Amino acid sequence: MNTFNLFVILLPSILTFLIGIFISYPLTSWLYKNKIWKKKNVHLTIDGKPAEISSRLHNDENVKTPRMGGLIIWVSVLATASLFYLLARLTGLELFEKLDFTSRSQTWLPLASLLFGGVLGAIDDLSVVEYFKSKGSYIGGGLSLKIRLLFVFLISLFVGYWFIYKLGMNSFTIPFLGSVVFPVWSLWIILVVIMMATYAGGVIDGVDGLSGGVMMSIYSAYGVIALIGYQYNIAALCFAIASGILAFLWFNIPPARFYCSETGMTALLLTLVVIAYLVDGVAYLPFIAFPLYMTVASVVIQLLSKKIRGKKVFLVAPIHHHFEAIGWPSYKVAMRYWILAYFCAIFGVLLSLI
Protein backbone atom coordinates (compact mmCIF):
# COMPACT_ATOMS: atom_id res chain seq x y z
CA MET A 1 0.00 0.00 0.00
CA ASN A 2 1.38 3.42 -0.92
CA THR A 3 1.22 6.55 1.21
CA PHE A 4 -1.56 8.12 -0.87
CA ASN A 5 -3.87 5.13 -0.37
CA LEU A 6 -3.27 5.21 3.37
CA PHE A 7 -3.99 8.95 3.36
CA VAL A 8 -7.38 8.59 1.66
CA ILE A 9 -8.30 5.70 3.95
CA LEU A 10 -7.58 7.62 7.14
CA LEU A 11 -8.70 11.15 6.19
CA PRO A 12 -12.45 10.34 6.41
CA SER A 13 -11.92 9.25 10.01
CA ILE A 14 -10.53 12.69 10.89
CA LEU A 15 -13.51 14.42 9.29
CA THR A 16 -15.94 12.06 11.00
CA PHE A 17 -14.48 12.92 14.41
CA LEU A 18 -14.76 16.65 13.72
CA ILE A 19 -18.35 16.35 12.49
CA GLY A 20 -19.19 14.27 15.55
CA ILE A 21 -17.81 16.92 17.90
CA PHE A 22 -19.61 19.68 15.98
CA ILE A 23 -23.06 18.07 16.02
CA SER A 24 -22.79 17.10 19.68
CA TYR A 25 -23.62 20.64 20.84
CA PRO A 26 -26.98 21.11 19.06
CA LEU A 27 -27.78 17.46 19.89
CA THR A 28 -27.09 18.05 23.58
CA SER A 29 -29.33 21.13 23.53
CA TRP A 30 -32.18 19.17 21.92
CA LEU A 31 -31.84 16.20 24.27
CA TYR A 32 -31.98 18.32 27.42
CA LYS A 33 -34.68 20.60 26.07
CA ASN A 34 -36.95 17.65 25.32
CA LYS A 35 -35.95 15.73 28.47
CA ILE A 36 -34.85 12.62 26.55
CA TRP A 37 -34.12 10.54 29.63
CA LYS A 38 -35.88 7.67 31.36
CA LYS A 39 -38.73 8.87 33.51
CA LYS A 40 -38.89 5.76 35.67
CA ASN A 41 -36.37 3.58 37.44
CA VAL A 42 -36.11 -0.09 36.46
CA HIS A 43 -37.58 -2.12 39.31
CA LEU A 44 -37.78 -5.54 37.64
CA THR A 45 -35.23 -7.84 36.01
CA ILE A 46 -35.74 -9.33 32.56
CA ASP A 47 -37.43 -12.38 34.13
CA GLY A 48 -39.87 -10.20 36.08
CA LYS A 49 -38.18 -10.49 39.50
CA PRO A 50 -37.40 -7.45 41.72
CA ALA A 51 -34.18 -5.70 40.60
CA GLU A 52 -33.10 -4.44 44.01
CA ILE A 53 -29.36 -4.11 43.37
CA SER A 54 -29.77 -2.72 39.87
CA SER A 55 -32.27 -0.14 41.13
CA ARG A 56 -29.80 0.97 43.76
CA LEU A 57 -26.87 1.23 41.33
CA HIS A 58 -28.77 3.04 38.59
CA ASN A 59 -31.58 5.26 39.83
CA ASP A 60 -32.93 6.60 36.55
CA GLU A 61 -35.54 8.74 38.24
CA ASN A 62 -32.89 10.87 39.92
CA VAL A 63 -30.15 10.83 37.24
CA LYS A 64 -31.30 13.09 34.40
CA THR A 65 -28.81 11.93 31.77
CA PRO A 66 -30.27 11.86 28.24
CA ARG A 67 -30.23 8.85 25.95
CA MET A 68 -29.62 8.87 22.18
CA GLY A 69 -26.03 10.10 22.31
CA GLY A 70 -25.27 7.33 19.81
CA LEU A 71 -26.73 9.60 17.13
CA ILE A 72 -23.34 11.29 17.06
CA ILE A 73 -21.72 8.08 15.83
CA TRP A 74 -23.87 7.05 12.90
CA VAL A 75 -24.92 10.54 11.81
CA SER A 76 -21.28 11.70 11.61
CA VAL A 77 -20.29 8.59 9.63
CA LEU A 78 -23.17 8.92 7.17
CA ALA A 79 -22.51 12.66 6.81
CA THR A 80 -18.86 11.97 5.94
CA ALA A 81 -19.79 9.23 3.46
CA SER A 82 -22.42 11.46 1.83
CA LEU A 83 -20.05 14.43 1.60
CA PHE A 84 -17.31 12.54 -0.24
CA TYR A 85 -19.86 10.77 -2.43
CA LEU A 86 -21.27 14.12 -3.58
CA LEU A 87 -17.88 15.80 -3.98
CA ALA A 88 -16.63 12.92 -6.13
CA ARG A 89 -19.59 13.22 -8.48
CA LEU A 90 -19.85 17.00 -8.54
CA THR A 91 -16.16 17.77 -9.06
CA GLY A 92 -14.83 14.68 -10.83
CA LEU A 93 -11.47 15.22 -9.07
CA GLU A 94 -9.34 12.11 -8.49
CA LEU A 95 -8.76 13.01 -4.84
CA PHE A 96 -12.48 13.04 -4.00
CA GLU A 97 -13.06 9.89 -6.05
CA LYS A 98 -10.43 8.18 -3.90
CA LEU A 99 -11.92 9.58 -0.70
CA ASP A 100 -15.38 8.31 -1.65
CA PHE A 101 -15.61 5.01 0.23
CA THR A 102 -19.14 4.12 -0.87
CA SER A 103 -19.24 1.07 -3.14
CA ARG A 104 -21.82 -1.62 -3.95
CA SER A 105 -19.50 -4.54 -3.26
CA GLN A 106 -18.04 -3.23 0.00
CA THR A 107 -19.92 -0.52 1.86
CA TRP A 108 -23.48 -0.12 0.60
CA LEU A 109 -24.78 -2.84 2.89
CA PRO A 110 -22.94 -1.77 6.10
CA LEU A 111 -23.93 1.86 5.54
CA ALA A 112 -27.55 0.78 5.07
CA SER A 113 -27.42 -1.34 8.24
CA LEU A 114 -25.89 1.59 10.12
CA LEU A 115 -28.76 3.84 9.06
CA PHE A 116 -31.54 1.30 9.59
CA GLY A 117 -30.16 0.16 12.94
CA GLY A 118 -29.79 3.75 14.08
CA VAL A 119 -33.36 4.65 13.14
CA LEU A 120 -34.76 1.49 14.74
CA GLY A 121 -32.78 2.21 17.92
CA ALA A 122 -33.91 5.84 17.92
CA ILE A 123 -37.57 4.77 17.81
CA ASP A 124 -36.91 2.43 20.73
CA ASP A 125 -35.14 5.18 22.70
CA LEU A 126 -37.95 7.66 22.13
CA SER A 127 -40.40 5.03 23.37
CA VAL A 128 -38.29 4.42 26.48
CA VAL A 129 -38.36 8.12 27.43
CA GLU A 130 -42.09 8.28 26.68
CA TYR A 131 -41.58 10.80 23.88
CA PHE A 132 -44.51 9.21 22.08
CA LYS A 133 -47.99 9.13 23.57
CA SER A 134 -48.06 5.32 23.75
CA LYS A 135 -45.62 3.82 26.21
CA GLY A 136 -43.43 0.84 25.37
CA SER A 137 -44.30 -2.59 26.69
CA TYR A 138 -40.78 -3.87 27.32
CA ILE A 139 -39.80 -4.27 30.96
CA GLY A 140 -37.24 -1.46 30.69
CA GLY A 141 -39.52 0.63 28.51
CA GLY A 142 -39.41 0.99 24.75
CA LEU A 143 -40.36 -1.42 22.00
CA SER A 144 -41.18 -4.94 23.11
CA LEU A 145 -38.41 -7.52 22.93
CA LYS A 146 -40.43 -9.54 20.40
CA ILE A 147 -40.74 -6.58 18.04
CA ARG A 148 -37.04 -5.78 18.22
CA LEU A 149 -36.02 -9.39 17.68
CA LEU A 150 -38.42 -9.63 14.75
CA PHE A 151 -36.78 -6.63 13.09
CA VAL A 152 -33.30 -8.07 13.69
CA PHE A 153 -34.45 -11.41 12.26
CA LEU A 154 -35.81 -9.73 9.13
CA ILE A 155 -32.58 -7.76 8.73
CA SER A 156 -30.65 -11.02 9.04
CA LEU A 157 -32.71 -12.58 6.25
CA PHE A 158 -32.14 -9.60 3.96
CA VAL A 159 -28.42 -9.50 4.70
CA GLY A 160 -28.20 -13.23 4.04
CA TYR A 161 -29.95 -12.77 0.71
CA TRP A 162 -27.53 -10.00 -0.25
CA PHE A 163 -24.45 -12.01 0.72
CA ILE A 164 -25.53 -15.24 -0.96
CA TYR A 165 -27.33 -14.07 -4.10
CA LYS A 166 -25.98 -10.57 -4.75
CA LEU A 167 -22.36 -11.05 -3.72
CA GLY A 168 -22.12 -14.81 -4.31
CA MET A 169 -20.63 -15.56 -0.88
CA ASN A 170 -21.01 -19.19 0.17
CA SER A 171 -17.98 -19.71 2.41
CA PHE A 172 -15.88 -18.10 5.09
CA THR A 173 -12.46 -18.70 6.53
CA ILE A 174 -12.03 -20.65 9.75
CA PRO A 175 -8.66 -20.46 11.56
CA PHE A 176 -6.44 -23.49 10.87
CA LEU A 177 -9.01 -24.92 8.42
CA GLY A 178 -8.95 -22.30 5.68
CA SER A 179 -11.95 -21.44 3.51
CA VAL A 180 -14.92 -23.69 4.23
CA VAL A 181 -17.93 -23.88 1.89
CA PHE A 182 -21.32 -24.16 3.59
CA PRO A 183 -24.72 -25.22 2.25
CA VAL A 184 -26.94 -22.22 1.55
CA TRP A 185 -29.46 -23.15 4.25
CA SER A 186 -26.73 -23.35 6.91
CA LEU A 187 -25.36 -19.93 5.92
CA TRP A 188 -28.78 -18.42 6.63
CA ILE A 189 -28.94 -20.12 10.03
CA ILE A 190 -25.39 -19.12 10.98
CA LEU A 191 -26.02 -15.51 10.01
CA VAL A 192 -29.29 -15.28 11.95
CA VAL A 193 -27.72 -16.82 15.08
CA ILE A 194 -24.65 -14.55 14.94
CA MET A 195 -26.77 -11.46 14.27
CA MET A 196 -29.07 -12.24 17.21
CA ALA A 197 -26.18 -13.04 19.57
CA THR A 198 -24.28 -9.90 18.59
CA TYR A 199 -27.39 -7.72 18.90
CA ALA A 200 -27.82 -9.05 22.44
CA GLY A 201 -24.39 -7.55 23.14
CA GLY A 202 -26.17 -4.21 23.52
CA VAL A 203 -26.48 -5.05 27.23
CA ILE A 204 -22.85 -3.93 27.53
CA ASP A 205 -24.06 -0.31 27.35
CA GLY A 206 -24.55 0.24 31.07
CA VAL A 207 -21.51 2.07 32.45
CA ASP A 208 -20.20 5.49 31.39
CA GLY A 209 -17.59 5.05 28.66
CA LEU A 210 -17.68 1.26 28.66
CA SER A 211 -19.44 0.45 25.39
CA GLY A 212 -17.66 3.23 23.49
CA GLY A 213 -14.18 2.02 24.39
CA VAL A 214 -15.02 -1.60 23.60
CA MET A 215 -16.68 -0.89 20.25
CA MET A 216 -13.83 1.40 19.19
CA SER A 217 -11.32 -1.46 19.61
CA ILE A 218 -13.58 -3.89 17.76
CA TYR A 219 -14.06 -1.62 14.74
CA SER A 220 -10.38 -0.71 14.67
CA ALA A 221 -9.52 -4.42 14.52
CA TYR A 222 -11.83 -5.00 11.58
CA GLY A 223 -10.39 -1.93 9.89
CA VAL A 224 -6.95 -3.53 10.08
CA ILE A 225 -8.32 -6.85 8.78
CA ALA A 226 -9.93 -5.02 5.86
CA LEU A 227 -6.60 -3.32 5.11
CA ILE A 228 -4.81 -6.66 5.12
CA GLY A 229 -7.40 -7.96 2.66
CA TYR A 230 -7.06 -4.90 0.37
CA GLN A 231 -10.69 -3.91 1.03
CA TYR A 232 -9.84 -0.24 1.36
CA ASN A 233 -13.40 1.11 1.31
CA ILE A 234 -14.40 -1.11 4.23
CA ALA A 235 -11.21 -0.13 6.06
CA ALA A 236 -12.06 3.55 5.60
CA LEU A 237 -15.58 2.90 6.90
CA CYS A 238 -14.34 0.98 9.95
CA PHE A 239 -11.91 3.73 10.91
CA ALA A 240 -14.58 6.37 10.32
CA ILE A 241 -16.94 4.51 12.66
CA ALA A 242 -14.16 4.20 15.25
CA SER A 243 -13.65 7.98 15.02
CA GLY A 244 -17.39 8.58 15.36
CA ILE A 245 -17.24 6.49 18.52
CA LEU A 246 -14.31 8.60 19.73
CA ALA A 247 -16.35 11.78 19.24
CA PHE A 248 -19.17 10.24 21.27
CA LEU A 249 -16.74 8.95 23.90
CA TRP A 250 -15.36 12.46 24.38
CA PHE A 251 -18.69 13.34 26.03
CA ASN A 252 -19.46 9.91 27.50
CA ILE A 253 -16.53 9.46 29.88
CA PRO A 254 -17.61 9.86 33.54
CA PRO A 255 -19.70 11.78 34.22
CA ALA A 256 -21.51 11.12 30.94
CA ARG A 257 -23.23 14.01 29.18
CA PHE A 258 -25.47 11.45 27.46
CA TYR A 259 -25.71 7.70 26.91
CA CYS A 260 -25.18 5.81 23.66
CA SER A 261 -28.39 3.78 24.17
CA GLU A 262 -30.23 1.82 21.49
CA THR A 263 -29.83 4.26 18.60
CA GLY A 264 -26.06 3.87 18.83
CA MET A 265 -25.72 0.25 19.91
CA THR A 266 -28.26 -1.19 17.46
CA ALA A 267 -26.53 0.60 14.57
CA LEU A 268 -23.07 -0.51 15.67
CA LEU A 269 -23.92 -4.13 16.44
CA LEU A 270 -25.87 -4.85 13.26
CA THR A 271 -23.21 -3.17 11.13
CA LEU A 272 -20.46 -5.11 12.91
CA VAL A 273 -21.87 -8.46 11.76
CA VAL A 274 -22.25 -7.20 8.19
CA ILE A 275 -18.64 -5.99 8.09
CA ALA A 276 -17.37 -9.20 9.68
CA TYR A 277 -18.95 -11.18 6.83
CA LEU A 278 -17.73 -8.81 4.13
CA VAL A 279 -14.08 -9.07 5.22
CA ASP A 280 -14.36 -12.84 5.71
CA GLY A 281 -13.81 -12.31 9.42
CA VAL A 282 -16.93 -13.78 10.97
CA ALA A 283 -14.92 -16.61 12.56
CA TYR A 284 -12.88 -14.00 14.45
CA LEU A 285 -15.94 -12.31 15.97
CA PRO A 286 -15.96 -14.47 19.15
CA PHE A 287 -12.37 -13.37 19.82
CA ILE A 288 -12.42 -9.72 18.72
CA ALA A 289 -15.85 -9.09 20.25
CA PHE A 290 -15.27 -11.32 23.28
CA PRO A 291 -16.27 -8.59 25.79
CA LEU A 292 -19.69 -8.41 24.08
CA TYR A 293 -20.31 -12.14 24.16
CA MET A 294 -18.91 -12.44 27.69
CA THR A 295 -21.46 -9.86 28.84
CA VAL A 296 -24.32 -11.65 27.07
CA ALA A 297 -23.18 -14.99 28.53
CA SER A 298 -23.31 -13.55 32.05
CA VAL A 299 -26.99 -12.68 31.56
CA VAL A 300 -27.79 -16.14 30.15
CA ILE A 301 -25.92 -17.87 32.98
CA GLN A 302 -27.72 -15.74 35.57
CA LEU A 303 -31.17 -16.50 34.13
CA LEU A 304 -30.50 -20.24 33.79
CA SER A 305 -29.07 -20.46 37.31
CA LYS A 306 -32.08 -18.68 38.81
CA LYS A 307 -34.46 -20.92 36.88
CA ILE A 308 -32.68 -24.25 37.46
CA ARG A 309 -30.86 -23.77 40.76
CA GLY A 310 -33.09 -21.12 42.28
CA LYS A 311 -30.17 -18.83 43.04
CA LYS A 312 -27.89 -16.35 41.32
CA VAL A 313 -24.30 -16.74 40.14
CA PHE A 314 -23.62 -12.99 40.07
CA LEU A 315 -24.88 -10.34 42.45
CA VAL A 316 -26.45 -8.69 39.41
CA ALA A 317 -26.19 -9.24 35.66
CA PRO A 318 -24.77 -8.18 33.22
CA ILE A 319 -21.37 -8.86 34.73
CA HIS A 320 -20.16 -5.24 34.64
CA HIS A 321 -22.89 -4.39 37.14
CA HIS A 322 -21.71 -7.30 39.30
CA PHE A 323 -18.31 -5.64 39.51
CA GLU A 324 -19.99 -2.38 40.52
CA ALA A 325 -22.02 -4.25 43.14
CA ILE A 326 -18.86 -5.65 44.77
CA GLY A 327 -17.42 -2.16 45.07
CA TRP A 328 -15.56 -1.33 41.85
CA PRO A 329 -16.11 2.30 40.82
CA SER A 330 -17.64 2.64 37.36
CA TYR A 331 -14.49 4.11 35.83
CA LYS A 332 -12.47 1.06 36.92
CA VAL A 333 -15.02 -1.27 35.31
CA ALA A 334 -14.97 0.74 32.07
CA MET A 335 -11.20 1.01 31.79
CA ARG A 336 -10.61 -2.66 32.51
CA TYR A 337 -13.12 -3.52 29.81
CA TRP A 338 -11.17 -1.22 27.46
CA ILE A 339 -7.94 -3.07 28.27
CA LEU A 340 -9.60 -6.44 27.69
CA ALA A 341 -11.14 -5.22 24.41
CA TYR A 342 -7.77 -3.93 23.19
CA PHE A 343 -6.02 -7.26 23.70
CA CYS A 344 -8.95 -9.18 22.23
CA ALA A 345 -8.74 -6.96 19.15
CA ILE A 346 -5.00 -7.61 18.78
CA PHE A 347 -5.51 -11.36 19.23
CA GLY A 348 -8.26 -11.42 16.62
CA VAL A 349 -6.11 -9.56 14.09
CA LEU A 350 -3.21 -11.95 14.72
CA LEU A 351 -5.58 -14.88 14.27
CA SER A 352 -6.67 -13.49 10.89
CA LEU A 353 -3.05 -13.67 9.72
CA ILE A 354 -2.81 -17.43 10.25
C-alpha positions in Angstrom: 0.0 0.0 0.0 1.4 3.4 -0.9 1.2 6.6 1.2 -1.6 8.1 -0.9 -3.9 5.1 -0.4 -3.3 5.2 3.4 -4.0 9.0 3.4 -7.4 8.6 1.7 -8.3 5.7 4.0 -7.6 7.6 7.1 -8.7 11.1 6.2 -12.4 10.3 6.4 -11.9 9.2 10.0 -10.5 12.7 10.9 -13.5 14.4 9.3 -15.9 12.1 11.0 -14.5 12.9 14.4 -14.8 16.7 13.7 -18.4 16.4 12.5 -19.2 14.3 15.6 -17.8 16.9 17.9 -19.6 19.7 16.0 -23.1 18.1 16.0 -22.8 17.1 19.7 -23.6 20.6 20.8 -27.0 21.1 19.1 -27.8 17.5 19.9 -27.1 18.1 23.6 -29.3 21.1 23.5 -32.2 19.2 21.9 -31.8 16.2 24.3 -32.0 18.3 27.4 -34.7 20.6 26.1 -36.9 17.6 25.3 -36.0 15.7 28.5 -34.9 12.6 26.6 -34.1 10.5 29.6 -35.9 7.7 31.4 -38.7 8.9 33.5 -38.9 5.8 35.7 -36.4 3.6 37.4 -36.1 -0.1 36.5 -37.6 -2.1 39.3 -37.8 -5.5 37.6 -35.2 -7.8 36.0 -35.7 -9.3 32.6 -37.4 -12.4 34.1 -39.9 -10.2 36.1 -38.2 -10.5 39.5 -37.4 -7.4 41.7 -34.2 -5.7 40.6 -33.1 -4.4 44.0 -29.4 -4.1 43.4 -29.8 -2.7 39.9 -32.3 -0.1 41.1 -29.8 1.0 43.8 -26.9 1.2 41.3 -28.8 3.0 38.6 -31.6 5.3 39.8 -32.9 6.6 36.5 -35.5 8.7 38.2 -32.9 10.9 39.9 -30.2 10.8 37.2 -31.3 13.1 34.4 -28.8 11.9 31.8 -30.3 11.9 28.2 -30.2 8.8 26.0 -29.6 8.9 22.2 -26.0 10.1 22.3 -25.3 7.3 19.8 -26.7 9.6 17.1 -23.3 11.3 17.1 -21.7 8.1 15.8 -23.9 7.0 12.9 -24.9 10.5 11.8 -21.3 11.7 11.6 -20.3 8.6 9.6 -23.2 8.9 7.2 -22.5 12.7 6.8 -18.9 12.0 5.9 -19.8 9.2 3.5 -22.4 11.5 1.8 -20.0 14.4 1.6 -17.3 12.5 -0.2 -19.9 10.8 -2.4 -21.3 14.1 -3.6 -17.9 15.8 -4.0 -16.6 12.9 -6.1 -19.6 13.2 -8.5 -19.8 17.0 -8.5 -16.2 17.8 -9.1 -14.8 14.7 -10.8 -11.5 15.2 -9.1 -9.3 12.1 -8.5 -8.8 13.0 -4.8 -12.5 13.0 -4.0 -13.1 9.9 -6.1 -10.4 8.2 -3.9 -11.9 9.6 -0.7 -15.4 8.3 -1.7 -15.6 5.0 0.2 -19.1 4.1 -0.9 -19.2 1.1 -3.1 -21.8 -1.6 -4.0 -19.5 -4.5 -3.3 -18.0 -3.2 0.0 -19.9 -0.5 1.9 -23.5 -0.1 0.6 -24.8 -2.8 2.9 -22.9 -1.8 6.1 -23.9 1.9 5.5 -27.6 0.8 5.1 -27.4 -1.3 8.2 -25.9 1.6 10.1 -28.8 3.8 9.1 -31.5 1.3 9.6 -30.2 0.2 12.9 -29.8 3.8 14.1 -33.4 4.6 13.1 -34.8 1.5 14.7 -32.8 2.2 17.9 -33.9 5.8 17.9 -37.6 4.8 17.8 -36.9 2.4 20.7 -35.1 5.2 22.7 -37.9 7.7 22.1 -40.4 5.0 23.4 -38.3 4.4 26.5 -38.4 8.1 27.4 -42.1 8.3 26.7 -41.6 10.8 23.9 -44.5 9.2 22.1 -48.0 9.1 23.6 -48.1 5.3 23.8 -45.6 3.8 26.2 -43.4 0.8 25.4 -44.3 -2.6 26.7 -40.8 -3.9 27.3 -39.8 -4.3 31.0 -37.2 -1.5 30.7 -39.5 0.6 28.5 -39.4 1.0 24.7 -40.4 -1.4 22.0 -41.2 -4.9 23.1 -38.4 -7.5 22.9 -40.4 -9.5 20.4 -40.7 -6.6 18.0 -37.0 -5.8 18.2 -36.0 -9.4 17.7 -38.4 -9.6 14.7 -36.8 -6.6 13.1 -33.3 -8.1 13.7 -34.5 -11.4 12.3 -35.8 -9.7 9.1 -32.6 -7.8 8.7 -30.7 -11.0 9.0 -32.7 -12.6 6.2 -32.1 -9.6 4.0 -28.4 -9.5 4.7 -28.2 -13.2 4.0 -29.9 -12.8 0.7 -27.5 -10.0 -0.3 -24.5 -12.0 0.7 -25.5 -15.2 -1.0 -27.3 -14.1 -4.1 -26.0 -10.6 -4.7 -22.4 -11.1 -3.7 -22.1 -14.8 -4.3 -20.6 -15.6 -0.9 -21.0 -19.2 0.2 -18.0 -19.7 2.4 -15.9 -18.1 5.1 -12.5 -18.7 6.5 -12.0 -20.6 9.7 -8.7 -20.5 11.6 -6.4 -23.5 10.9 -9.0 -24.9 8.4 -8.9 -22.3 5.7 -11.9 -21.4 3.5 -14.9 -23.7 4.2 -17.9 -23.9 1.9 -21.3 -24.2 3.6 -24.7 -25.2 2.2 -26.9 -22.2 1.6 -29.5 -23.1 4.3 -26.7 -23.3 6.9 -25.4 -19.9 5.9 -28.8 -18.4 6.6 -28.9 -20.1 10.0 -25.4 -19.1 11.0 -26.0 -15.5 10.0 -29.3 -15.3 12.0 -27.7 -16.8 15.1 -24.7 -14.5 14.9 -26.8 -11.5 14.3 -29.1 -12.2 17.2 -26.2 -13.0 19.6 -24.3 -9.9 18.6 -27.4 -7.7 18.9 -27.8 -9.1 22.4 -24.4 -7.5 23.1 -26.2 -4.2 23.5 -26.5 -5.1 27.2 -22.9 -3.9 27.5 -24.1 -0.3 27.4 -24.6 0.2 31.1 -21.5 2.1 32.5 -20.2 5.5 31.4 -17.6 5.1 28.7 -17.7 1.3 28.7 -19.4 0.4 25.4 -17.7 3.2 23.5 -14.2 2.0 24.4 -15.0 -1.6 23.6 -16.7 -0.9 20.3 -13.8 1.4 19.2 -11.3 -1.5 19.6 -13.6 -3.9 17.8 -14.1 -1.6 14.7 -10.4 -0.7 14.7 -9.5 -4.4 14.5 -11.8 -5.0 11.6 -10.4 -1.9 9.9 -7.0 -3.5 10.1 -8.3 -6.9 8.8 -9.9 -5.0 5.9 -6.6 -3.3 5.1 -4.8 -6.7 5.1 -7.4 -8.0 2.7 -7.1 -4.9 0.4 -10.7 -3.9 1.0 -9.8 -0.2 1.4 -13.4 1.1 1.3 -14.4 -1.1 4.2 -11.2 -0.1 6.1 -12.1 3.5 5.6 -15.6 2.9 6.9 -14.3 1.0 10.0 -11.9 3.7 10.9 -14.6 6.4 10.3 -16.9 4.5 12.7 -14.2 4.2 15.2 -13.7 8.0 15.0 -17.4 8.6 15.4 -17.2 6.5 18.5 -14.3 8.6 19.7 -16.4 11.8 19.2 -19.2 10.2 21.3 -16.7 8.9 23.9 -15.4 12.5 24.4 -18.7 13.3 26.0 -19.5 9.9 27.5 -16.5 9.5 29.9 -17.6 9.9 33.5 -19.7 11.8 34.2 -21.5 11.1 30.9 -23.2 14.0 29.2 -25.5 11.5 27.5 -25.7 7.7 26.9 -25.2 5.8 23.7 -28.4 3.8 24.2 -30.2 1.8 21.5 -29.8 4.3 18.6 -26.1 3.9 18.8 -25.7 0.2 19.9 -28.3 -1.2 17.5 -26.5 0.6 14.6 -23.1 -0.5 15.7 -23.9 -4.1 16.4 -25.9 -4.9 13.3 -23.2 -3.2 11.1 -20.5 -5.1 12.9 -21.9 -8.5 11.8 -22.2 -7.2 8.2 -18.6 -6.0 8.1 -17.4 -9.2 9.7 -18.9 -11.2 6.8 -17.7 -8.8 4.1 -14.1 -9.1 5.2 -14.4 -12.8 5.7 -13.8 -12.3 9.4 -16.9 -13.8 11.0 -14.9 -16.6 12.6 -12.9 -14.0 14.4 -15.9 -12.3 16.0 -16.0 -14.5 19.2 -12.4 -13.4 19.8 -12.4 -9.7 18.7 -15.8 -9.1 20.3 -15.3 -11.3 23.3 -16.3 -8.6 25.8 -19.7 -8.4 24.1 -20.3 -12.1 24.2 -18.9 -12.4 27.7 -21.5 -9.9 28.8 -24.3 -11.7 27.1 -23.2 -15.0 28.5 -23.3 -13.5 32.1 -27.0 -12.7 31.6 -27.8 -16.1 30.1 -25.9 -17.9 33.0 -27.7 -15.7 35.6 -31.2 -16.5 34.1 -30.5 -20.2 33.8 -29.1 -20.5 37.3 -32.1 -18.7 38.8 -34.5 -20.9 36.9 -32.7 -24.2 37.5 -30.9 -23.8 40.8 -33.1 -21.1 42.3 -30.2 -18.8 43.0 -27.9 -16.4 41.3 -24.3 -16.7 40.1 -23.6 -13.0 40.1 -24.9 -10.3 42.4 -26.4 -8.7 39.4 -26.2 -9.2 35.7 -24.8 -8.2 33.2 -21.4 -8.9 34.7 -20.2 -5.2 34.6 -22.9 -4.4 37.1 -21.7 -7.3 39.3 -18.3 -5.6 39.5 -20.0 -2.4 40.5 -22.0 -4.2 43.1 -18.9 -5.7 44.8 -17.4 -2.2 45.1 -15.6 -1.3 41.9 -16.1 2.3 40.8 -17.6 2.6 37.4 -14.5 4.1 35.8 -12.5 1.1 36.9 -15.0 -1.3 35.3 -15.0 0.7 32.1 -11.2 1.0 31.8 -10.6 -2.7 32.5 -13.1 -3.5 29.8 -11.2 -1.2 27.5 -7.9 -3.1 28.3 -9.6 -6.4 27.7 -11.1 -5.2 24.4 -7.8 -3.9 23.2 -6.0 -7.3 23.7 -9.0 -9.2 22.2 -8.7 -7.0 19.1 -5.0 -7.6 18.8 -5.5 -11.4 19.2 -8.3 -11.4 16.6 -6.1 -9.6 14.1 -3.2 -11.9 14.7 -5.6 -14.9 14.3 -6.7 -13.5 10.9 -3.1 -13.7 9.7 -2.8 -17.4 10.2 
